[in-house]
Amino acid sequence: MWVYDKKTEYPINIKKPDPRMAKLILTQYGGPNGELAASLRYLSQRYAMPNKESKAILTDIGTEELAHFEMIGTMISQLVKDVPPKELERMGFGSIYAIHGKGVYPSDSNGVPFTAAYIESMSDPITNLNEDMAAEQKARSTYEFLINMADDPDVIEPLRFLREREVVHYQRFGEALRIVQEAMRRKKMYYKPNNPAGLAVNPNPDIKDIVEKLNMANPVNPNPVSPLNIHNIPGPILPDTKQDNKKKQ
């Protein structure tokens, strides 16, 4: 599937070791808002996308997040290279060194290992894409926090690049959300003559499951959701205005 280019997406050449900064940046390697979480989230969620356009967007971004994962690992490795153990300890990297040495291990800045609990992947594409947009905003904020604590241009510039990419990803997920919503609106609707409410009914068989779940979530609701009362059902399920106009004529 992938063709590997033997260079980082953005050049990284850190000349001044800084174990303190290495520990802080570690959160974007294996932390909750980091690149490993992002890549696994998007590459898993793509299977729930309803069309090739939205699936391609998640595949593209998930692939790029793997490149960012490589960038973060490269930065951490360069920041601790050739630093004596005592200096690592003095600069706050001792707890990481005691467990992993100078190895780059997927954890957050406190040494908490990466876990799949950081991500979600559901069969609902709208839910997934809204989560993805929020995840990109959290990643952007995290990079801004890291930039605020950095003082070396060799560290700041790659972090700025990564922050900018999170903004682009947020915009692309917004595009994917629009594509999916439009695809859902284009689902064919039909007019049911014997429906006293005169409403369009979605032939999608999943609608019954949605109704059952809504009613189960509100067992004491005096006005339970009905499959014919589509105004109570969330999502882009719209009346057939063409049929309504014909009926008025």
Buried (B, 14 or more C-beta within 10 A) or exposed (E): EEEEEEEBBBEBEBEEBBBBBBBBBBBBBBBBBBBBBBBBBBBBBBEBBEEEEBBEBBBBBBBBBBBBBBBBBBBBBBBBEEBEEEBBBEBBBBEBBEEEEBEBBBBBBEBEEBEEEBBBBEEEBBBBBBBBBEBBBEBBEBBEEBBEEBEBEBBBBBBBBBBEBBBEBBEBBBEBBEBBBEBBEEEEBEBBEEEEEBBBBBEBEEBEEBBEEBEEEEEEEEEBBEBBEBEBBEBBBBBBEEBEEEEEE
